[in-house]
């Protein structure tokens, strides 16, 4: 598995991309660090591929979001559902 990166490192390495994070930590509502499971500029493609992520995982955008709010979203998927 990839190395754990700080949120600042993730933003530098994956600018203006959607990232799927596993083994992540938060401080309140702020993302602190995590392991990048997947990344890309196409949100629809990332939403499809995040189905393969181990649970729990989070999805975040590393750039500026305009036209609406989309903060850190954490998912805990039950494989039985």
Secondary structure, DSSP 4 states (H G I P E B T S, - for coil): -PPPEEHHHHHHHTTT-EEEEEEEEEETTEEEEEEEEEEES-HHHHHHHGGGSPSSEEEEESS---SS----EEE---TT-
